[in-house]
């Protein structure tokens, strides 16, 4: 069962090549806002800002990872485009998100699904790494290998994926 402030998944960073593919499959455009739920070291929102011209909002519970990601944002002078929120991803307002990225477990995705359905605007895209969102239709699935393992990226769209399957 989920309790407020409890981690929904262990911290495992998505490799940079996976991050770039996640943002590409979501077709992130300049000026859009990308939310990364469980942002870890902030790499997704940083790359979204640097390479895609997006604004980024990372949400992370772990104070050490928040400190690390905020220091990286500061070092890269991205404070005007990237915000790292220390807090519970279940309590953050997602209504401004154009894209949401997640590398959580399927169980965690199941817990956050009602929040995504309620708060995301029509047409918002959701991209997950390796784990699906139960009961949502997958619009696109990409599988590939890097040096040592395989990855799967799933793309959803609020207005097209929310049909119960």
TAGIJO-V216365 format. One record per residue. N is the residue number from 1. SS is DSSP state (~ for helix, > for strand, _ for the rest). Layout:
BEGIN
{{N	SS} {N	SS}}
END
This chain:
BEGIN
{{1	_} {2	_} {3	_} {4	_} {5	_} {6	_} {7	_} {8	_} {9	_} {10	_} {11	_} {12	_} {13	_} {14	_} {15	_} {16	~} {17	~} {18	~} {19	~} {20	~} {21	~} {22	~} {23	~} {24	~} {25	~} {26	_} {27	_} {28	_} {29	_} {30	_} {31	_} {32	_} {33	>} {34	>} {35	>} {36	>} {37	>} {38	_} {39	_} {40	_} {41	_} {42	_} {43	~} {44	~} {45	~} {46	~} {47	~} {48	~} {49	~} {50	~} {51	~} {52	~} {53	_} {54	_} {55	>} {56	>} {57	>} {58	>} {59	>} {60	>} {61	_} {62	_} {63	~} {64	~} {65	~} {66	~} {67	~} {68	~} {69	~} {70	~} {71	~} {72	~} {73	~} {74	~} {75	~} {76	_} {77	_} {78	_} {79	_} {80	_} {81	_} {82	>} {83	>} {84	>} {85	>} {86	>} {87	_} {88	_} {89	_} {90	_} {91	_} {92	_} {93	_} {94	_} {95	_} {96	_} {97	_} {98	_} {99	>} {100	>} {101	>} {102	>} {103	_} {104	_} {105	_} {106	~} {107	~} {108	~} {109	~} {110	~} {111	~} {112	~} {113	~} {114	~} {115	~} {116	~} {117	~} {118	~} {119	~} {120	_} {121	_} {122	_} {123	_} {124	_} {125	>} {126	>} {127	>} {128	>} {129	>} {130	_} {131	_} {132	_} {133	_} {134	_} {135	_} {136	_} {137	_} {138	_} {139	_} {140	>} {141	>} {142	>} {143	>} {144	>} {145	>} {146	_} {147	_} {148	_} {149	_} {150	>} {151	>} {152	>} {153	>} {154	>} {155	>} {156	>} {157	>} {158	~} {159	~} {160	~} {161	~} {162	_} {163	_} {164	_} {165	_}}
END
